[in-house]
Amino acid sequence: MRFFGLMFCLLSLPLIAATELTTKIHDIDYGFKPGDDVLVFLSSGHVAKLRQSSDLLSSKSDMKKSWYKVSMDDDRFITDLTPTEAPAPEAKITLDDQKGLMSYVPTTIASMAVAKSLFREARYNPKESQCFNRAMIWSYEWYRKHSLRSNKILIYFTRTYIRRYNFEWWFHIAPLVHVMDNGKVVERVMDVKYSSGPIELVKWANIFLHKDPPCPIITKYSEYADYPYTGECFLQRTHMYTYQPADLQMYEAWGYKKENFNMDEVRGAYLEAFDEHI
């Protein structure tokens, strides 16, 4: 599936189904020109918009610490922003600098045939859901059923790209696996929603990109966050326990890391993506 076909899906069906989100505010970009819309980056991965004249944010304090019900119209402009409770218990943060992300060793899947079998096994729900919840469930179930230690891959879309194409996401995440293929280990993305099987990293990124720009691979979240207007996209690998970009941000800033699945996040993922209580 190429850019325009995907964009039809992204800019029509998801917005009809997701005009109200329960989420936090990750960041706000006010633009450079007087006529620029204000971009509101939601922790769900969506990019909502406000007019420069809007006062919806002016009365909100500690915005990045609070949860909101965010209502959007068909053009992704925020029509209401109401404080609310977290939809599920939030992960407890512990600090530990004894080990880091580099200590994590992913499993190498024996063959491409096995990788394809795992891909077909993954559950799919046609409802619109958040990418990090789907990725968490797929990774968790592969680990629980097969002891598969997978990675994840994030693609970050820069503010330049988002403004140029009126793009609705600022990040997307999917499982990434190592596979033995013809005598060498290769990486394949296992994005059950947007591909028909294990897919090469660049081909996966280009599903979401116009004109297939190169996406530099970064190793720290700050390489994206500190240069939000540079280029059009960035890619970052991480381990299967990562839930959202905030995990990588906190790891870099404070040494916060995960060495296990956080079950509050797993339960929240099942509830949002599959309407299941576990």
Secondary structure as the mmCIF struct_conf table of DSSP 4:
data_model
#
loop_
_struct_conf.conf_type_id
_struct_conf.id
_struct_conf.beg_label_comp_id
_struct_conf.beg_label_asym_id
_struct_conf.beg_label_seq_id
_struct_conf.end_label_comp_id
_struct_conf.end_label_asym_id
_struct_conf.end_label_seq_id
HELX_RH_AL_P HELX_RH_AL_P1 PHE A 3 LEU A 11
BEND BEND1 SER A 12 SER A 12
HELX_RH_AL_P HELX_RH_AL_P2 LEU A 13 ALA A 17
BEND BEND2 THR A 19 THR A 19
STRN STRN1 GLU A 20 ASP A 29
BEND BEND3 PHE A 32 LYS A 33
TURN_TY1_P TURN_TY1_P1 PRO A 34 GLY A 35
HELX_LH_PP_P HELX_LH_PP_P1 ASP A 36 ASP A 37
STRN STRN2 VAL A 38 LEU A 42
TURN_TY1_P TURN_TY1_P2 SER A 43 SER A 44
BEND BEND4 GLY A 45 GLY A 45
STRN STRN3 HIS A 46 HIS A 46
STRN STRN4 VAL A 47 LEU A 50
TURN_TY1_P TURN_TY1_P3 GLN A 52 SER A 53
TURN_TY1_P TURN_TY1_P4 LEU A 56 SER A 59
BEND BEND5 SER A 61 ASP A 62
HELX_RH_3T_P HELX_RH_3T_P1 MET A 63 LYS A 65
BEND BEND6 SER A 66 SER A 66
STRN STRN5 TRP A 67 MET A 72
TURN_TY1_P TURN_TY1_P5 ASP A 74 ASP A 75
STRN STRN6 PHE A 77 PHE A 77
STRN STRN7 ILE A 78 THR A 84
BEND BEND7 PRO A 87 ALA A 88
HELX_LH_PP_P HELX_LH_PP_P2 PRO A 89 ILE A 93
STRN STRN8 LEU A 95 LEU A 95
BEND BEND8 GLN A 98 LYS A 99
HELX_RH_3T_P HELX_RH_3T_P2 LEU A 101 SER A 103
STRN STRN9 THR A 108 ILE A 109
BEND BEND9 ALA A 110 ALA A 110
HELX_RH_AL_P HELX_RH_AL_P3 MET A 112 GLU A 121
BEND BEND10 ALA A 122 ALA A 122
BEND BEND11 LYS A 127 LYS A 127
HELX_RH_AL_P HELX_RH_AL_P4 CYS A 131 HIS A 146
STRN STRN10 ASN A 151 PHE A 157
HELX_LH_PP_P HELX_LH_PP_P3 THR A 158 THR A 158
HELX_RH_AL_P HELX_RH_AL_P5 ARG A 159 TYR A 165
TURN_TY1_P TURN_TY1_P6 ASN A 166 ASN A 166
BEND BEND12 GLU A 168 GLU A 168
STRN STRN11 TRP A 169 TRP A 169
BEND BEND13 TRP A 170 TRP A 170
STRN STRN12 PHE A 171 ASP A 181
TURN_TY1_P TURN_TY1_P7 ASN A 182 GLY A 183
STRN STRN13 LYS A 184 VAL A 189
TURN_TY1_P TURN_TY1_P8 VAL A 192 TYR A 194
BEND BEND14 SER A 196 GLY A 197
STRN STRN14 ILE A 199 ILE A 199
HELX_RH_AL_P HELX_RH_AL_P6 LEU A 201 ILE A 207
BEND BEND15 PHE A 208 PHE A 208
BEND BEND16 HIS A 210 LYS A 211
STRN STRN15 ILE A 217 ILE A 218
BEND BEND17 THR A 219 LYS A 220
TURN_TY1_P TURN_TY1_P9 TYR A 221 TYR A 221
HELX_RH_AL_P HELX_RH_AL_P7 SER A 222 ALA A 225
TURN_TY1_P TURN_TY1_P10 ASP A 226 ASP A 226
TURN_TY1_P TURN_TY1_P11 PRO A 228 TYR A 229
BEND BEND18 THR A 230 GLU A 232
STRN STRN16 CYS A 233 HIS A 239
TURN_TY1_P TURN_TY1_P12 MET A 240 TYR A 241
BEND BEND19 GLN A 244 GLN A 244
HELX_RH_AL_P HELX_RH_AL_P8 PRO A 245 TRP A 254
STRN STRN17 TYR A 256 TYR A 256
BEND BEND20 GLU A 259 ASN A 260
HELX_RH_AL_P HELX_RH_AL_P9 MET A 263 PHE A 274
#
